[in-house]
Amino acid sequence: MRWLSIPLLALCLAAPVANAGNTPCSGRKGGIAGCDGSTFLCNDGSISASKKNCSARYGGRPSIQPLRASDDGCACGSGSYCTGPRGGVYCLTPSGNKSYKRR
């Protein structure tokens, strides 16, 4: 019976680690900063490639403060997006980099 408890314990300890990678804006993106409609805005200024709906997760109301918007019309957090020359939809991060929306 003791041999059964060791694999079970290992499985229980590994479960939270496996689930940690499934959150929007995880890793180097620094966590969720806010919502831009259904899109997650990350603390590094980019948008998440998550297929989850941000406004559905937070009850349709902006419970998180939006990111600082720049003077450009398609800054991340402004609600507006630009379209690239090959049809990609993106916003500009506070550092001036493009962050593309997942199709």
Buried (B, 14 or more C-beta within 10 A) or exposed (E): EEEEEEEEEEEEEEEEEEEEEEBBBBEEBEBBBBBBEEBBBBBBBBBBBBEEBBBEBBEEEEEBEBBEBBEEEBBBBBEBBBEEEEEEBBBBBBEEEBBBBEE
